[in-house]
Amino acid sequence: MQSQRIVVLTAGLRQPSSSRLLADRLASATGAALKERGQTPEIEIVELREYARDLTNQLLTGFAAARLSQLIERVVAADALIAVSPIFSGSFSGLFKTFFDVLDPEVLVGKPVLIGATGGTARHSLALEYALRPLFSYLRTVVVPTAVYAASEDWGSAAQLSARVDRAAGELADLVRPRPTAPAAPAGEPDEIDDGLVPFERLLAQLGDQ
């Protein structure tokens, strides 16, 4: 059975951070939802703060460090993303935006994404709709209908937050589909790729018949 690769990006600046806490909750719920659907989740959580210097250098020089390139490759290859940002001054953090600024705008087309955000007050919850969702719409991803915002007071009302987390995770799991596998070659026959080229051995045989 193929595993479904989910990359979770969190842009919290402190350790521990509420953004990481929310990312963990979303990752756990998504993993459970995928298992309920008979799939095998493979989940990686990435703290973008660990790549802050590499991201800055990428913007300044145009070249990505090796470990940043590897992260980008894993994000592009993932079956789905979970992206969580703290809300600063009414929008996503600069660190969060910088990561998506260094990506080619075509590499995430069609990828399922669950968005989340954290903040000190519920007044910033609409940032998910006027900041994060438009960003991922521009990148032509498929954003799940339910976005999850966690204000400081939400951590004390676990039931309400859990309900939103579970609903969003279920929506993401519904969008994640098993990757198609290439059909196996018939027994005793080597794999062949029809690229329009005539094998060299066949050319020699044709010359021998002349």
C-alpha positions in Angstrom: 0.0 0.0 0.0 1.3 3.4 -1.0 1.9 6.0 1.7 0.4 9.5 1.3 3.1 12.2 2.0 1.9 15.2 3.9 4.3 18.1 4.5 3.3 20.4 7.4 4.8 23.9 7.2 4.7 26.1 10.4 6.1 29.6 10.6 6.1 30.1 14.3 9.1 32.1 15.6 9.3 30.8 19.1 9.8 27.5 20.7 7.3 26.3 21.7 4.9 28.3 19.5 1.1 28.2 19.2 1.6 27.8 15.5 3.5 24.6 16.1 0.9 23.4 18.5 -1.8 23.9 15.9 0.3 22.3 13.2 0.7 19.2 15.4 -3.1 19.0 16.0 -3.8 19.3 12.3 -1.1 16.8 11.4 -2.4 14.3 13.9 -6.1 14.7 12.8 -5.1 14.4 9.1 -3.2 11.3 9.8 -6.1 9.7 11.6 -8.5 10.8 8.8 -6.3 9.2 6.2 -6.1 5.9 8.2 -9.9 5.9 8.4 -10.0 6.0 4.6 -7.6 3.1 4.3 -4.6 5.1 3.5 -1.1 5.2 5.0 0.0 8.7 6.0 3.6 9.8 6.0 3.7 13.2 7.7 6.7 15.5 8.0 6.5 18.7 10.1 8.8 21.5 9.1 9.5 24.6 11.2 10.4 27.4 8.7 12.3 29.3 11.4 15.1 26.8 10.9 15.4 27.9 7.3 15.2 31.7 7.9 18.8 32.4 7.0 18.6 30.2 3.9 15.4 31.9 2.7 17.0 35.3 3.1 20.1 34.3 1.2 17.9 32.8 -1.5 16.1 36.2 -1.9 19.4 38.1 -2.0 21.4 35.8 -4.3 18.9 33.8 -6.2 20.5 30.5 -5.2 19.1 28.1 -2.7 21.2 26.3 -0.2 21.3 22.5 -0.4 19.0 21.9 2.5 16.5 24.5 1.3 16.5 22.9 -2.1 15.8 19.6 -0.5 12.9 21.0 1.5 11.4 22.6 -1.6 11.7 19.2 -3.4 9.9 17.5 -0.6 7.1 20.1 -0.6 6.7 19.8 -4.4 6.6 16.0 -4.2 4.1 15.9 -1.3 0.6 14.7 -1.9 -0.8 17.6 0.2 0.3 20.5 2.4 -0.7 21.8 5.8 0.4 25.5 6.2 0.2 27.4 9.5 1.3 30.9 10.1 1.0 33.3 13.1 -0.9 36.5 12.3 1.2 39.6 12.6 -0.2 43.1 11.9 -3.3 41.5 10.4 -1.6 39.1 8.0 0.6 36.1 7.7 4.2 36.4 8.9 7.1 37.6 6.7 8.8 34.2 7.2 5.7 32.4 6.0 5.4 34.6 2.9 9.1 34.4 2.1 9.0 30.6 1.7 6.3 30.8 -0.9 8.0 33.8 -2.6 11.1 31.6 -3.4 8.9 28.8 -5.0 8.3 28.7 -8.7 4.6 29.7 -8.9 3.8 26.7 -11.0 5.1 23.9 -8.7 2.0 23.7 -6.4 -0.7 23.7 -9.0 -3.5 21.4 -8.0 -2.0 20.4 -4.7 -4.5 20.0 -1.8 -3.7 22.5 1.0 -5.1 23.0 4.5 -4.5 26.4 5.9 -4.3 27.4 9.6 -3.3 30.4 11.6 -2.8 31.5 15.2 -3.1 34.9 17.0 -3.7 36.5 20.3 -7.2 37.5 19.6 -10.1 36.2 17.5 -10.3 39.5 15.7 -7.5 38.3 13.4 -9.3 35.2 12.2 -10.4 36.7 8.9 -6.8 36.9 7.9 -7.2 33.3 6.8 -9.8 34.4 4.2 -8.3 37.7 3.0 -4.5 36.8 3.2 -3.8 33.1 3.3 -6.5 31.8 1.0 -5.8 34.3 -1.7 -2.1 33.4 -1.6 -2.8 29.8 -2.2 -5.5 30.6 -4.8 -2.8 32.6 -6.7 -0.6 29.5 -6.6 -3.5 27.5 -8.0 -3.6 25.0 -5.1 -6.9 23.4 -3.9 -7.6 24.8 -0.5 -10.0 22.9 1.7 -13.2 24.8 2.6 -12.5 24.8 6.4 -9.6 27.0 7.6 -8.6 26.7 11.2 -7.8 29.7 13.4 -6.7 29.4 17.0 -6.7 32.4 19.2 -5.3 32.3 22.7 -8.7 31.6 24.3 -9.3 28.7 21.9 -6.7 26.5 23.7 -9.0 26.6 26.7 -12.0 25.4 24.8 -10.6 22.2 23.4 -13.9 20.8 22.1 -14.7 23.6 19.8 -11.1 23.8 18.4 -11.0 20.0 18.0 -14.2 20.0 16.0 -12.8 22.6 13.5 -9.5 20.7 13.3 -11.3 17.3 12.7 -13.5 18.8 10.0 -10.6 20.4 8.1 -8.5 17.3 8.4 -11.4 15.2 7.0 -11.7 17.6 4.0 -8.0 17.4 3.3 -8.1 13.6 3.5 -10.9 13.5 1.0 -8.8 15.4 -1.5 -5.7 13.2 -1.1 -5.8 10.4 -3.6 -3.5 7.4 -4.0 -0.8 8.0 -6.7 -1.4 5.8 -9.8 1.1 3.0 -10.2 2.6 2.0 -13.5 1.3 -1.3 -14.8 3.6 -4.2 -14.3 5.3 -5.7 -17.4 4.1 -9.3 -18.4 6.1 -12.1 -16.8 9.2 -12.9 -18.7 9.1 -9.7 -20.8 11.4 -6.7 -20.1 10.0 -3.3 -19.6 10.0 -1.4 -22.8 9.4 2.3 -23.5 8.0 3.2 -26.8 10.0 6.3 -27.7 9.9 5.8 -31.4 13.6 4.6 -31.5 14.5 1.3 -33.2 16.8 -0.9 -31.0 20.4 -1.2 -32.3 20.1 -5.0 -32.3 17.1 -4.8 -34.6 18.9 -2.6 -37.0 21.8 -5.1 -37.2 19.4 -7.9 -37.9 17.8 -5.9 -40.7 21.2 -5.4 -42.3 21.9 -9.1 -42.1 18.7 -9.9 -44.0 19.6 -7.7 -46.9 
